[in-house]
Amino acid sequence: MTRVLLAFDKFKDALTAQEAGEVVAGVLREVRPDWSMDIAPITDGGEGFASILTQAAGGRWVEKAVSGPREAPSNAGFGLVPVEAMPAWACAQLGLAAGFLPGAEVAVIEMATASGLALLPADQRDPWRTTTRGTGELMHAAADAGAAAILLGVGGSATNDLGLGALAALGLRFFDAEGAAVNPVPLCWPRIARIAGGIRKDFPPVRIACDVTNPLLGPRGAAAVYGPQKGLRPGDHARLENESARMADLLSQHCGRSSALRDVPGAGAAGGIAFGLMVGADAKLLPGFDLVSAWLDLEAKLRAADIVITGEGRFDESSLEGKGPGAIAARALALGKPVHVFAGQVTAAARPGLALHAITPAGIPLAEALLEAPRNLVASARTVFAH
Protein backbone atom coordinates (compact mmCIF):
# COMPACT_ATOMS: atom_id res chain seq x y z
CA MET A 1 0.00 0.00 0.00
CA THR A 2 1.28 3.46 -0.93
CA ARG A 3 1.69 5.67 2.12
CA VAL A 4 1.19 9.41 1.59
CA LEU A 5 2.14 12.24 3.93
CA LEU A 6 0.04 15.39 3.49
CA ALA A 7 2.01 18.17 5.21
CA PHE A 8 0.53 21.49 4.08
CA ASP A 9 1.04 24.97 5.45
CA LYS A 10 -1.74 27.54 5.12
CA PHE A 11 -2.76 29.24 1.87
CA LYS A 12 -2.92 32.71 3.41
CA ASP A 13 -6.42 34.26 3.39
CA ALA A 14 -7.75 31.18 1.60
CA LEU A 15 -7.18 27.82 3.35
CA THR A 16 -5.84 26.77 6.73
CA ALA A 17 -3.14 24.11 6.79
CA GLN A 18 -5.66 21.53 8.01
CA GLU A 19 -8.18 22.49 5.33
CA ALA A 20 -5.60 22.22 2.54
CA GLY A 21 -4.59 18.75 3.68
CA GLU A 22 -8.21 17.62 3.91
CA VAL A 23 -8.96 18.97 0.42
CA VAL A 24 -6.22 16.89 -1.18
CA ALA A 25 -7.01 13.90 1.02
CA GLY A 26 -10.59 14.03 -0.29
CA VAL A 27 -9.34 13.89 -3.86
CA LEU A 28 -7.01 10.98 -3.10
CA ARG A 29 -9.77 8.98 -1.40
CA GLU A 30 -11.72 9.32 -4.63
CA VAL A 31 -9.02 8.67 -7.22
CA ARG A 32 -6.54 6.53 -5.21
CA PRO A 33 -8.70 4.62 -2.71
CA ASP A 34 -5.92 2.09 -2.08
CA TRP A 35 -3.53 4.74 -0.70
CA SER A 36 -3.19 5.37 3.04
CA MET A 37 -2.89 8.97 4.20
CA ASP A 38 -1.34 10.79 7.14
CA ILE A 39 -2.45 14.43 7.43
CA ALA A 40 0.07 16.54 9.36
CA PRO A 41 -0.65 20.28 9.03
CA ILE A 42 2.41 22.42 9.64
CA THR A 43 2.83 25.97 10.85
CA ASP A 44 5.46 28.69 10.98
CA GLY A 45 4.16 30.40 14.11
CA GLY A 46 1.34 32.26 12.41
CA GLU A 47 -2.27 31.30 11.84
CA GLY A 48 -2.93 27.77 13.08
CA PHE A 49 0.15 27.53 15.31
CA ALA A 50 -1.73 27.18 18.58
CA SER A 51 -4.56 24.98 17.33
CA ILE A 52 -2.26 22.61 15.42
CA LEU A 53 0.14 22.06 18.32
CA THR A 54 -2.64 21.85 20.89
CA GLN A 55 -4.59 19.28 18.91
CA ALA A 56 -1.48 17.22 18.16
CA ALA A 57 -0.67 16.92 21.86
CA GLY A 58 -4.22 16.28 23.02
CA GLY A 59 -4.49 19.59 24.83
CA ARG A 60 -7.54 21.68 25.65
CA TRP A 61 -8.61 25.01 24.20
CA VAL A 62 -9.49 28.06 26.31
CA GLU A 63 -11.62 30.81 24.74
CA LYS A 64 -10.83 34.38 25.74
CA ALA A 65 -12.26 37.75 24.73
CA VAL A 66 -9.39 40.21 24.18
CA SER A 67 -8.52 43.52 22.58
CA GLY A 68 -8.10 43.18 18.83
CA PRO A 69 -5.30 44.86 16.84
CA ARG A 70 -7.25 48.15 16.77
CA GLU A 71 -8.49 47.57 20.36
CA ALA A 72 -12.04 46.58 19.45
CA PRO A 73 -13.21 43.47 21.35
CA SER A 74 -12.19 40.24 19.63
CA ASN A 75 -12.61 36.53 20.32
CA ALA A 76 -9.38 34.57 20.63
CA GLY A 77 -8.01 31.74 22.71
CA PHE A 78 -5.04 29.58 23.60
CA GLY A 79 -4.19 25.94 24.12
CA LEU A 80 -3.18 24.24 27.36
CA VAL A 81 -1.08 21.15 26.69
CA PRO A 82 -0.04 18.56 29.30
CA VAL A 83 3.72 18.65 29.68
CA GLU A 84 3.88 14.85 29.61
CA ALA A 85 2.34 14.90 26.11
CA MET A 86 5.11 17.10 24.72
CA PRO A 87 8.27 15.79 23.04
CA ALA A 88 11.40 15.82 25.19
CA TRP A 89 13.15 18.33 22.92
CA ALA A 90 10.32 20.83 23.31
CA CYS A 91 10.33 20.37 27.09
CA ALA A 92 14.05 21.06 27.17
CA GLN A 93 13.67 24.19 25.07
CA LEU A 94 10.92 25.43 27.36
CA GLY A 95 13.06 24.90 30.45
CA LEU A 96 10.97 21.97 31.68
CA ALA A 97 13.51 19.20 31.16
CA ALA A 98 14.55 18.99 34.80
CA GLY A 99 11.13 17.82 35.93
CA PHE A 100 7.67 19.23 36.46
CA LEU A 101 4.70 18.86 38.69
CA PRO A 102 2.18 16.17 37.71
CA GLY A 103 -0.57 17.72 35.63
CA ALA A 104 1.52 20.74 34.62
CA GLU A 105 0.45 22.41 31.37
CA VAL A 106 2.12 24.63 28.79
CA ALA A 107 0.13 27.42 27.18
CA VAL A 108 0.39 27.61 23.40
CA ILE A 109 -0.51 31.04 22.03
CA GLU A 110 -0.42 32.55 18.56
CA MET A 111 -0.51 36.32 18.36
CA ALA A 112 -2.32 36.14 15.00
CA THR A 113 -5.55 35.25 16.83
CA ALA A 114 -5.44 38.46 18.87
CA SER A 115 -3.17 40.89 17.03
CA GLY A 116 -3.14 39.47 13.52
CA LEU A 117 -3.13 41.23 10.17
CA ALA A 118 -5.90 38.95 8.91
CA LEU A 119 -8.24 40.41 11.55
CA LEU A 120 -8.24 43.80 9.81
CA PRO A 121 -9.61 44.84 6.41
CA ALA A 122 -7.04 46.51 4.18
CA ASP A 123 -8.22 50.04 5.00
CA GLN A 124 -7.74 49.44 8.75
CA ARG A 125 -4.13 48.25 8.52
CA ASP A 126 -1.94 50.92 10.07
CA PRO A 127 1.07 50.12 12.32
CA TRP A 128 0.75 53.54 13.98
CA ARG A 129 -2.60 52.50 15.45
CA THR A 130 -2.32 48.74 16.02
CA THR A 131 -1.41 47.12 19.32
CA THR A 132 -0.27 43.80 20.78
CA ARG A 133 -2.38 44.36 23.90
CA GLY A 134 -4.63 41.39 23.05
CA THR A 135 -1.62 39.09 22.84
CA GLY A 136 -0.57 40.25 26.29
CA GLU A 137 -4.10 39.62 27.55
CA LEU A 138 -3.87 36.03 26.31
CA MET A 139 -0.51 35.63 28.06
CA HIS A 140 -1.99 37.07 31.26
CA ALA A 141 -4.93 34.66 31.07
CA ALA A 142 -2.57 31.73 30.47
CA ALA A 143 -0.56 32.67 33.57
CA ASP A 144 -3.78 32.95 35.59
CA ALA A 145 -4.72 29.46 34.35
CA GLY A 146 -1.55 28.13 35.95
CA ALA A 147 0.55 27.52 32.84
CA ALA A 148 4.05 26.26 33.67
CA ALA A 149 5.41 28.02 30.57
CA ILE A 150 4.14 30.02 27.60
CA LEU A 151 5.01 29.15 24.02
CA LEU A 152 4.19 32.05 21.70
CA GLY A 153 4.02 31.94 17.92
CA VAL A 154 4.46 35.39 16.41
CA GLY A 155 3.67 35.09 12.68
CA GLY A 156 1.00 37.10 10.89
CA SER A 157 0.99 40.19 13.12
CA ALA A 158 -0.64 43.52 12.27
CA THR A 159 1.62 45.44 14.64
CA ASN A 160 4.88 47.33 14.97
CA ASP A 161 4.62 48.39 18.61
CA LEU A 162 7.71 46.56 20.02
CA GLY A 163 5.34 44.48 22.13
CA LEU A 164 4.60 47.49 24.34
CA GLY A 165 0.87 46.78 24.15
CA ALA A 166 1.45 43.24 25.38
CA LEU A 167 3.71 44.49 28.16
CA ALA A 168 1.03 47.01 29.18
CA ALA A 169 -1.43 44.12 29.57
CA LEU A 170 1.18 42.36 31.74
CA GLY A 171 1.80 45.24 34.13
CA LEU A 172 3.93 47.98 32.58
CA ARG A 173 2.60 51.55 32.57
CA PHE A 174 3.45 54.46 30.29
CA PHE A 175 3.27 58.16 31.23
CA ASP A 176 3.83 61.57 29.67
CA ALA A 177 5.97 64.35 31.17
CA GLU A 178 3.05 65.55 33.32
CA GLY A 179 2.35 62.08 34.71
CA ALA A 180 -0.74 61.31 32.64
CA ALA A 181 -1.15 57.73 31.44
CA VAL A 182 -0.47 57.14 27.73
CA ASN A 183 -1.66 54.29 25.52
CA PRO A 184 1.57 52.79 24.09
CA VAL A 185 0.43 52.54 20.46
CA PRO A 186 3.10 54.04 18.16
CA LEU A 187 0.90 57.04 17.35
CA CYS A 188 1.21 58.09 21.01
CA TRP A 189 4.91 57.31 21.48
CA PRO A 190 6.08 60.95 21.16
CA ARG A 191 4.14 61.71 24.36
CA ILE A 192 5.71 58.90 26.41
CA ALA A 193 8.42 60.18 28.77
CA ARG A 194 8.47 57.51 31.48
CA ILE A 195 7.74 53.81 32.01
CA ALA A 196 6.73 52.30 35.34
CA GLY A 197 5.60 48.95 36.68
CA GLY A 198 6.62 45.48 35.63
CA ILE A 199 5.55 41.86 35.22
CA ARG A 200 4.71 39.88 38.33
CA LYS A 201 7.53 37.84 39.80
CA ASP A 202 5.80 34.46 39.39
CA PHE A 203 5.06 34.94 35.69
CA PRO A 204 5.83 31.71 33.77
CA PRO A 205 8.83 31.55 31.42
CA VAL A 206 8.08 32.78 27.89
CA ARG A 207 9.48 31.14 24.77
CA ILE A 208 8.91 32.62 21.31
CA ALA A 209 8.81 30.35 18.26
CA CYS A 210 10.58 32.43 15.63
CA ASP A 211 12.39 31.65 12.40
CA VAL A 212 12.98 35.16 11.07
CA THR A 213 16.42 36.66 11.70
CA ASN A 214 15.59 40.35 11.38
CA PRO A 215 16.97 42.74 14.01
CA LEU A 216 14.70 45.38 15.46
CA LEU A 217 16.05 48.36 13.50
CA GLY A 218 17.88 49.17 10.27
CA PRO A 219 17.44 48.14 6.64
CA ARG A 220 16.51 44.57 7.66
CA GLY A 221 14.53 45.67 10.69
CA ALA A 222 10.87 45.29 11.57
CA ALA A 223 9.60 48.52 10.02
CA ALA A 224 11.73 48.35 6.87
CA VAL A 225 10.92 44.76 5.94
CA TYR A 226 7.44 44.16 7.31
CA GLY A 227 6.01 47.65 7.77
CA PRO A 228 4.71 48.08 4.21
CA GLN A 229 2.52 44.96 4.33
CA LYS A 230 1.04 46.26 7.59
CA GLY A 231 0.07 49.58 6.03
CA LEU A 232 3.16 51.71 6.67
CA ARG A 233 3.48 54.48 4.10
CA PRO A 234 6.98 54.94 2.57
CA GLY A 235 7.25 58.51 3.84
CA ASP A 236 6.60 57.38 7.42
CA HIS A 237 9.38 54.82 7.71
CA ALA A 238 12.08 57.14 9.08
CA ARG A 239 9.74 58.56 11.72
CA LEU A 240 8.63 55.11 12.92
CA GLU A 241 12.25 53.93 12.92
CA ASN A 242 13.36 56.89 15.06
CA GLU A 243 10.49 56.51 17.50
CA SER A 244 11.15 52.75 17.74
CA ALA A 245 14.78 53.43 18.63
CA ARG A 246 13.76 55.89 21.36
CA MET A 247 11.17 53.57 22.86
CA ALA A 248 13.59 50.63 22.72
CA ASP A 249 16.09 52.67 24.75
CA LEU A 250 13.42 53.79 27.23
CA LEU A 251 12.19 50.21 27.74
CA SER A 252 15.72 48.85 28.10
CA GLN A 253 16.59 51.48 30.71
CA HIS A 254 13.44 50.83 32.70
CA CYS A 255 13.94 47.05 32.72
CA GLY A 256 17.69 47.20 33.32
CA ARG A 257 18.47 45.27 30.15
CA SER A 258 21.04 45.94 27.45
CA SER A 259 19.84 47.88 24.43
CA ALA A 260 22.02 45.49 22.39
CA LEU A 261 19.09 43.06 22.47
CA ARG A 262 17.70 45.08 19.57
CA ASP A 263 20.44 43.53 17.38
CA VAL A 264 19.70 39.90 18.29
CA PRO A 265 18.61 37.97 15.17
CA GLY A 266 14.83 37.72 15.44
CA ALA A 267 14.41 40.78 17.69
CA GLY A 268 12.42 42.42 14.89
CA ALA A 269 9.94 39.54 14.63
CA ALA A 270 6.28 40.58 14.55
CA GLY A 271 6.91 44.31 14.73
CA GLY A 272 9.45 43.94 17.51
CA ILE A 273 7.35 41.97 20.00
CA ALA A 274 10.29 39.58 20.28
CA PHE A 275 12.49 42.46 21.42
CA GLY A 276 9.90 43.81 23.83
CA LEU A 277 9.28 40.44 25.48
CA MET A 278 13.01 39.67 25.68
CA VAL A 279 13.54 42.96 27.51
CA GLY A 280 10.36 43.10 29.58
CA ALA A 281 9.60 39.42 30.22
CA ASP A 282 13.00 37.73 29.83
CA ALA A 283 11.61 35.77 26.87
CA LYS A 284 13.88 33.46 24.89
CA LEU A 285 13.69 32.77 21.14
CA LEU A 286 13.35 29.21 19.82
CA PRO A 287 13.76 27.93 16.24
CA GLY A 288 10.11 27.70 15.27
CA PHE A 289 10.16 25.11 12.53
CA ASP A 290 12.50 22.82 14.49
CA LEU A 291 10.11 22.99 17.42
CA VAL A 292 7.07 22.24 15.26
CA SER A 293 8.92 19.42 13.50
CA ALA A 294 9.81 17.77 16.80
CA TRP A 295 6.34 18.39 18.25
CA LEU A 296 4.63 16.75 15.25
CA ASP A 297 7.32 14.06 14.83
CA LEU A 298 7.71 15.04 11.19
CA GLU A 299 10.98 13.16 10.73
CA ALA A 300 9.31 9.82 11.52
CA LYS A 301 6.35 10.69 9.31
CA LEU A 302 8.66 11.56 6.41
CA ARG A 303 10.58 8.31 6.77
CA ALA A 304 7.37 6.29 6.80
CA ALA A 305 5.94 7.94 3.66
CA ASP A 306 6.26 6.73 0.08
CA ILE A 307 5.05 10.07 -1.33
CA VAL A 308 5.13 13.50 0.29
CA ILE A 309 2.59 16.19 -0.65
CA THR A 310 2.96 19.72 0.68
CA GLY A 311 2.13 23.28 -0.29
CA GLU A 312 1.30 26.86 0.66
CA GLY A 313 0.14 30.10 -0.92
CA ARG A 314 3.39 30.92 -2.72
CA PHE A 315 6.39 28.72 -3.44
CA ASP A 316 9.56 30.33 -4.79
CA GLU A 317 13.30 29.63 -4.84
CA SER A 318 13.73 30.97 -1.32
CA SER A 319 11.15 28.46 -0.07
CA LEU A 320 13.64 25.62 -0.51
CA GLU A 321 16.19 27.52 1.58
CA GLY A 322 13.80 28.25 4.42
CA LYS A 323 11.18 26.59 6.60
CA GLY A 324 7.73 25.10 6.26
CA PRO A 325 6.88 23.33 2.99
CA GLY A 326 10.34 24.12 1.59
CA ALA A 327 12.01 22.39 4.50
CA ILE A 328 9.58 19.47 4.24
CA ALA A 329 10.37 19.12 0.53
CA ALA A 330 14.13 19.38 1.03
CA ARG A 331 14.16 16.76 3.78
CA ALA A 332 11.90 14.40 1.81
CA LEU A 333 14.15 14.69 -1.25
CA ALA A 334 17.18 13.94 0.91
CA LEU A 335 15.41 10.76 2.03
CA GLY A 336 14.71 9.83 -1.59
CA LYS A 337 10.96 10.45 -1.40
CA PRO A 338 9.11 11.92 -4.38
CA VAL A 339 7.53 15.29 -3.50
CA HIS A 340 4.55 17.17 -4.90
CA VAL A 341 4.16 20.85 -4.02
CA PHE A 342 0.86 22.63 -4.64
CA ALA A 343 0.79 26.42 -4.33
CA GLY A 344 -1.30 29.33 -5.48
CA GLN A 345 1.76 30.74 -7.19
CA VAL A 346 4.94 28.86 -8.10
CA THR A 347 8.15 30.54 -9.26
CA ALA A 348 10.68 27.95 -8.06
CA ALA A 349 12.30 25.63 -10.59
CA ALA A 350 11.49 21.94 -10.57
CA ARG A 351 14.19 19.50 -9.48
CA PRO A 352 14.56 15.75 -9.82
CA GLY A 353 11.96 14.19 -7.56
CA LEU A 354 10.21 17.53 -6.99
CA ALA A 355 6.99 18.20 -8.90
CA LEU A 356 5.61 21.74 -8.63
CA HIS A 357 1.96 22.54 -9.31
CA ALA A 358 0.55 26.07 -9.53
CA ILE A 359 -3.15 25.76 -8.78
CA THR A 360 -4.24 29.23 -9.95
CA PRO A 361 -5.09 29.60 -13.64
CA ALA A 362 -3.13 32.31 -15.44
CA GLY A 363 -4.59 35.79 -15.43
CA ILE A 364 -6.89 35.34 -12.43
CA PRO A 365 -6.98 38.40 -10.10
CA LEU A 366 -5.77 37.75 -6.56
CA ALA A 367 -9.13 38.33 -4.90
CA GLU A 368 -10.76 35.76 -7.18
CA ALA A 369 -7.87 33.33 -6.76
CA LEU A 370 -8.28 33.42 -2.98
CA LEU A 371 -12.00 32.72 -3.21
CA GLU A 372 -11.47 29.89 -5.68
CA ALA A 373 -8.46 28.34 -3.91
CA PRO A 374 -10.32 25.26 -2.55
CA ARG A 375 -11.83 24.49 -5.96
CA ASN A 376 -8.54 25.14 -7.75
CA LEU A 377 -6.66 22.87 -5.34
CA VAL A 378 -9.18 20.08 -5.94
CA ALA A 379 -8.88 20.46 -9.72
CA SER A 380 -5.09 20.51 -9.65
CA ALA A 381 -4.80 17.49 -7.36
CA ARG A 382 -7.27 15.53 -9.45
CA THR A 383 -5.32 16.33 -12.63
CA VAL A 384 -2.06 15.18 -11.03
CA PHE A 385 -3.22 12.00 -9.33
CA ALA A 386 -6.17 10.74 -11.39
CA HIS A 387 -4.01 8.91 -13.92
N, C-alpha and C positions, 0 to 999 in steps of 0.2 A: 504493500500500500504506500502510495506517495504521501509524504508528510510535508505540509505547507505551514510556514510561519508567516502570519500576517502582522507586521510590526509597523503600523502607520503612525505618523505624527498628524497633527491637525492640518486641515486646509483652512487657513485663517479666514474668518467671516463666512465660512461655508459649511464645513464639516468638522466635528470633533474627531480626535484620533480614534475613539471607540466607534463612532459612526462610520468612518472611512473603512475600518477593518470589517465591520458588519456588512457594509455594502458589497465589498468584494467577496466576502464569505458567502453571501447570498447567491452571487453569480456562480461561484464554484460549486455550491451544493446543487445547482441546476445543471451545469454543463460538465462537471467532473464529480459525480456523486460517489465515486470510489476513493476520493482523496480525503485524508484526515486533516483537520485544521486546528491550529493553535493561534488564537487572537491575543496579541500582546501590545496594546496601545502604548506608545512612548510619548515622552514629554520633555521639553527643554526648560521647564520652570515656569512656563506661562500657563495659558488656559488648559485646564485638565490636570495640572500637576497634582493638586491635592486629592482630587477624586480618584485618579488613577492609582496613586500610591496607597491611599486609604483602602480602596477596594481590594487591591492586590494583597494587602496584609490582613484583611478581615477586620478592619477597624470600623469605628462608628462615626457618623456625621453629625455635627452640631450646627444648627441654623442660628444665624445671628444677624440682627438688623444693625447696620453701620452707616457711617457717612460715606456717600459715594465720592467720586473724584472731584465733583463740583459741590460737595457737601450736602446735596439732597439725600434724603433717606434711601437706602439701598439694601436689598436682601443679599446676604453672603453667608459664608459658613467656613468651617474647618473640620479636618479629620482628627480623630484621636485613635492612635494605633498602639496596641499592646507592644511593649518593648520586646517581649519574648517572640513576637511574630516577625521581628525585623531581622534582616541578615546581619551577621557579625560585623561585617565591614562598616555598615551604616551605623551600628551601635558605637563602634570605635570612633568614627568620625564625629558623632554627636556627644562624645565624652561619656558614654554609658558602658564602656567595655569593662570597667572594673567591678561591675555589679550594680544591681538596682533592686528596689523594693518590689515584692510580688504585686502584680497588678498595675505597675507603673505604665504610663502612656506617654507617647510623643505626639505633640500637635503638629499636623501638616497643614500649612497655610500657603495659599497662592495669592499674591497681591492683586492679580488680575481680576479676582472676584469682587474686590472692594475698591481698587484704585486703577482699574484697567481701562485702556484706550477703547476697547470694544464696548464699554458702557456708555460712551458718549457719541452722539451724532457728529458728523464732520464739523459743523458750524459751532460746536461747543468745545472743540479741542483747542486748549490754550494753556501752555505750561505756566503762564503767569498766575493763573486762577485755579489750577488743580492741586489737590492735596493728597498726601498719603495717610491722612488721619484715620480713614476706615481700616487700613491695614494695621495701624497701631491698635485700633479698637478690637480687631480680631486677636492680636497678640495678647492684649490685656485679658480678653475673655478666656483665651487658652490658659493663661497663667492662673486665672481664677478657678478654672476647671481642674487644676492640679497637675498640669502637664509637667513631666520631668525635663523636657527640652522642647524647643520650637524649631521646626525645620521650615524655612520660608523659601518659596520659589518666587523669583522676582521678574519673570518675563511679562511682556505685554502691558507695561504700565503707561498711564496717561500723564505722568508727573515728571517734574524736574525740581523738586523741593528739598533735595538732600535728605529726605526722610524726616524733615522737621515736623511735618504733620503727624507722622507716626510717633515721634518722640513726645510731642505735645499730649497725645492720647495716653502715653505711658508715664507722664508726670513732669515733663519739662514745661517751663512757662517763659513767655517772651514779652518784653516790656519796652516802651519807648522811653525817651529821655525824661519825661515827666512822671514815669511810673505807671502809665496806663497799659493795660494788657493789649497785645497785638496778636492777631491771627497770623501764624507763620507761613502763609502762602507767599510765593515770590513777589506778587504785586505789592505786598506790605513790607517787604524786607527793608527798604530804605528807612522805615520808621523804627526798626528794632535796634535798640542800643544796649540791651542787657538780657541775659538769660539767667533763669533761676530754676531751682527744683532739680529733680533727678528721678531715676527709676528705682523702685523699691529694692531693697537689698536681697530679698529672696526670689527675685525674678529668675525664671529658668534660663539656662544657657540658650543662646540663639545661634543657629547655623543657617547660612544663606547658600542655597544651591545656585551656582552662578558659573556660566561658561564664558561670558564675555571678559575681555582683558582690558577694557577701556579704563584709563584713570579718570579722576573726577573732572579735571580741567584740561584745557589745551586743545589742539587740533584733533585729537582722538578722544576728547572728553565727552561727557554726557550731553551737554548742550549742542556741541558741534556735530556729533554723529547722529544722535537720536532726537534732538530738538525739532527739526523740521517735520518729522512724521507726527509729532505731537502738537503741531500747530504753531511752532515758533517762526516768526517772520524773519527773513534774512537780516533786516536792519536792526533787529532786537538782540542779535546774538552777543555782541560785545557787552551790552548792558547786563544781560543775564549772566554772562561769564564773570563780569566784575562783581556783581552782587553775590554770586555763588562763592567766589573767593573770600569775600568779606565775611559771609555767614559761616563758611567753613572755619575761618580763623576764630570767630567768636565762639562757635560751638567747641572747638578744640580747647580753647582757653578755659571755658567754663568747666569742661569735663576733665581737664588736666591730662589731655592726650596730645600726642605729637601731631602737628599739622601735616607731617610727611605721610600720614595715612591717605591723604588725597591722591598720592602717586602710586598706591598699591594697585596692581593689575586687578580690575574688577570693581574698584572703588566707584567708578562712574555708572555701574549697573543700575538700571531702572531710575534714571534721573538722580543718581547719587544716593539712593536709600542705603546702598551697601556701605558707603562712607559714613552716613549719619548713624547707622546702627553699629558700625565698628567703633565709632567714637563714643556714642551715647549709651550703648547697651553691651559693649564688649563682644559684639558678634564676630564670628569667624566665617570665612568663605570656604565652601566646599566645591569640588568639581561636579557640576550638576549632572552631566550625562553619565559619568562614572557611578555616581550614587544611584541614579535611576536604573542603570544597567545591572548593578549588583542587587538592588531591591527587587527587580523583576526577573532576576536570574536569566538575563538575555543570552549570556554565553552558552549555557546549557541548552537553551531553546534553539540557538543557532546551530549547535552541533547536532541536535536531533533532527533538524529539518533537511528535507531533500531539495526544497525550493523555498526561497525567501522572497516575500512580496512586501514592499514598503512604499512610502510616498508622503508628499506634503504639498503645500500650495505652489511652491516654486523650487525647482531643482537646477542648480547651476554648477559651474566648475568648483566654486568654493565649497559647495555642499560636501564634496568628497574629501575635503580637507578639514571638515569641522565635526559637528555632532549630529545627533538625531538620525534621520534616514541615511545621511551620507556615511556616518560611522557604522550603521547597521550594514549598509551595502559593502563598505570596505572590509569589514570583518568577515562577512559572509563570503566574499570573493577570496579572501585569504584562506578560508577553510575549504575552498573549492566548490562552493554552493552557487548554482545559478540564481541570479537576482533580477527581479522585475521592479522597476520604479515607476509609479504613476504620479503625475503632478499636473497641476493646472497649467503651468508653464515649464518647459524644459529647454535649457540652453547648454547643458553639459554635453560632452561628447560621449558616445557609447564606447564601451570597452569590452574585451572578450569576457563573456559570462554576464555582462551587465546590459539588460534590455531596458531602454528608456521610452516611456509612453506619455506624450502630452495629451491630456484628456480634453482640452478646450479646442474646439474648431477654430481655424484661422479667421481673423477678422471680427470675432465676437467681443463687444465691449465688456469691460471688467464687471460692471454691475450685473449684466446678464449672465456672464460666466459664473459668478458667485451663486446666483440663483439656480443655475442649471448644473452646478457641480455634482450633485448626487446622480442625476440622470446621465451626465457625461462620463462619470466614473463607471457606472454600470455598463454603458455602451462600449467603453474602451476595454474593460475587463472581459466582456463577452467576446469582443473581436479577437483579443489575444488568446484566450483559453478555450474557445469553443471548437477549435479544430484539433 
